[in-house]
Amino acid sequence: MASTVAETHSEVVLKKKKVRRSEFYQGWKRFKKHRLAVIGLVWVVIFCLAGIIGPWVAPHDYRTGDFLAINQAPSWKYIFGTDNVGHDMFSQILYSIRSALIIAIGATLVSFIIGVILGLWAGLRGGIADMIIMRAVDFMMTLPGFLFALILVIMLGRGYLSLILAIGIPGWAGYARLIRSLVLSMRDSEMVEAARALGASQAHIARRYMLPNVIGSMGVALAFGIPGDLIQIAGLSIFGMGLQPPIPSFGNMIAQAGENILGFPWLLYFPAGIFAITLLSFLFVADGLQEAFSPKGGN
């Protein structure tokens, strides 16, 4: 009997692996047909590369300004112009990209990790654990995320780690709810039942069978989550609770540009334009992933 169960389990696992590979390949083919998603992916890759190599290729240091070149319009020397203290806007934007990526990716990972752990636990354990976690999810979903983040920044400070935690901690509820629903849909599948019959632990089932089957859905959730965190970072900076100057950020640049937009419009156009294109690109990628890997993606 045990050998029969083991053989059935092995066959199911092998079949599932083949299905996952096929689904990923078909999903990638569907994604490539979504032109806006492909364009968005190209911009996201460029944005990430700029954040990685930006500090090394920036023509000027973000901490020093040229007081003889204050509020200069875009030129060959300063392609995005300069601000009211002579900072090169192009260099400021490159450093801002790095800051935004560090905080947004860090905050998204914090939310994701907390949400995955609690969502898996709620879905697999059920009972009281599920009830407590889901009531906590309901409570977190009723709170204004930005206000919660603002309070945490006031308590923790305005450094990189503080902002990552302040934005990441309130955002776990959506991931937990999604993971729980996916786990519940797979909890009674024959693959999981076969693993239980062989004596597999809940942790092994979660790691070996649950997580690989929710990667597509979680990829979509992460693609939607990053632009949301970018907006929160900019919002905190505009309210004066983001990274402390002189560290550049998109929110700081947009807030400072608002005071001088009539006389020096490039102070707003370049940072706001790049920020808006980046948000749209992430959303295009998320839409493409959703269409490619959703159950109806092939229709």
Secondary structure, 3 states (H helix, E strand, C coil): CHHHHHHHHHHHHHHHHHHHHHHHHHHHHHHHHCHHHHHHHHHHHHHHHHHHHHHHHCCCCCCCCCCCCCCCCCCCCCCCCECCCCCEHHHHHHHHHHHHHHHHHHHHHHHHHHHHHHHHHHHHHCHHHHHHHHHHHHHHHHCCHHHHHHHHHHHHCCCHHHHHHHHHHHHHHHHHHHHHHHHHHHCCCHHHHHHHHCCCCHHHHHHHHHHHHCHHHHHHHHHHHHHHHHHHHHHHHHCCCCCCCCCCCHHHHHHHHCCCCCCCCHHHHHHHHHHHHHHHHHHHHHHHHHHHHCCCCCC
